[in-house]
Amino acid sequence: MLFASLTPLSHLDGSQADANTYPHGTTTCLAEDGIPGIRLFLTKTRRCGANPYPYVEINIRELPIAVEKNIVIGPDNWAFRCLSAREACEQIPSGKIVFDHLDGPTAGVKTEGHYELRLRSGAIERGNFKVDCLAPCSGRSDIR
């Protein structure tokens, strides 16, 4: 007798997360010690400032940001996964983010893209996102 399983392989080995792990985004400027850039928060549900946990934070310092440009997570661009307020955020050592469509100078609403992040455990989280919310920026244009 032969049995077939419809469970995707990524769920069997535990090394890869759901295709839309964090599909909702909020963007703001990165304002640390005068360093220009964009900060992107990705969440599982649309929250717009309310308790964002769990979330992924991506800090992009590699400028300018352009459509279809692979932005590598590493020494210049940082990423963190924050599961709850009771736990420290985990730095994500590597990965990439790509903006498929940019809306305005601060990656505004309707900005879309995709990401692939490799966690310290070796697991990969990847998915698509759309910016739903904006936090005010200083008016600089770091995006082309």
C-alpha positions, 0 to 999 in steps of 0.5 A: 500500500502506498501513502502520499503526503501533501505536506511541503518538504519545508515543513518536514525538515524545519529549516525553512519558514512559511513563504509569507512569514512577515508580509506587512511592513512599516517604514521610517528613517534610520536616525542613529548618530546621523547615519542616513538610511531606512528602517523597515519593520515587517510583521505577521499582521497589519499593526501600524504602531500597536504591539508589533511582536513578533517582527523583523527589523531591517536597517538599510544603510546602503544608499541609494536604495533602488528597485530590483537591487539586492541589498545584502544583510551584513556589515552595512545593513542589519536585520533582527528578529524579535519574537516577544517583549520578554526576549532579546532580539536575535541578530540575523547574520545574513540574507537579502532584501529586494524592493520590487516597487518603491513608492516615494522617497521613504519607501511609502505605502504601496512599496513592495518587495521580498526577502530571504533571511538566514537565522543563526540556527541555519533556518531560512525565512523568506517571503514577500511584503507590502508596506502598509504603514508609515512613520514620519521621516525627516524628508530626505530622499535616500531612494531612487 
